[in-house]
Amino acid sequence: MEYSKEDLMEAKKQILGVGENMGTEESKKIWEENAQFWDNAMGDESNEFHREVVRPKVTELLSPNPADYILDIACGNGNYSSYLAQRGASVVAFDYSKKMIELAKRRQSQYAKQIEFCVADATDRKSILECFKTNKEIPMVMIVRLKKVKRDSLK
């Protein structure tokens, strides 16, 4: 499904405007409502910015390989997680939108052995630790797509 540039900009404005003056629950509600649109818009390969800027730079910084265990925070539809899995890394990917995680699992099903998806809020330590109940290790390298996180919100 193709979306116009205007559609994408409007969705981006609504979704990315979430945060500073909005509570977590309100933010989560907006992501739940827009998850299918965002998944369709990003597709399997993400957008041009991710393909041309983010992926090459992060790959340069991380040099992901089969021995790596990487945490992808705010993973959305999981297309960056699959990019890392294609390079052999094992990935734990989480997002606070249950709908985005459902879509990610479906879209990235071919990497089910390499990517573990879970629902967790990046500002809630307990929910993050829940993602690691079945794992003995917690990834040391983190991919973070967050704006500013106030120190108080991590308590």
C-alpha positions, 0 to 999 in steps of 0.5 A, a space after each residue: 500500500 502506498 501513502 502520500 508524502 502528506 499522509 506520512 508527514 501527518 502521521 509522523 507529526 501525530 506520532 512523533 509529537 508524542 512525549 514531552 507534554 503527554 503522559 505514557 498512557 496517552 502516548 501508548 494509545 496513539 501508537 496503538 491507534 496508528 500501529 497498522 498505518 506505521 507498519 504499512 508505511 515502514 514496510 520490510 525495509 523501513 524508510 529512506 532515512 533509516 536505510 541511508 543514514 541510520 543503518 550504515 552509521 549504526 552498522 559502522 559503530 556496532 559491526 554486528 556479528 553472530 556473537 552479538 546480543 543486541 537490545 533494540 528499544 522502541 523497535 516498532 515493526 522490527 525491521 531494524 531488528 531483522 537488519 541486525 539478525 540478517 547480520 547474524 546478531 541475536 536481538 531482544 526487541 521491545 516496544 511499549 505498543 502491544 499492537 506494534 509487537 504483534 505486527 513485528 512478530 508477524 512481519 519478522 517471523 522468518 527471524 523468530 530464532 534470532 529475535 525475541 520480541 516483547 512488550 515493555 516500556 523503556 521508562 519502566 525498569 520492571 517491564 524491561 527486566 520482564 523481557 529477560 526472564 528466559 535469558 541469562 544475559 542482558 545485552 550490553 549494546 543498546 539501540 535507542 530511538 528515544 527523545 530525551 528521557 528525564 531521569 525521574 521517569 526511570 525510577 
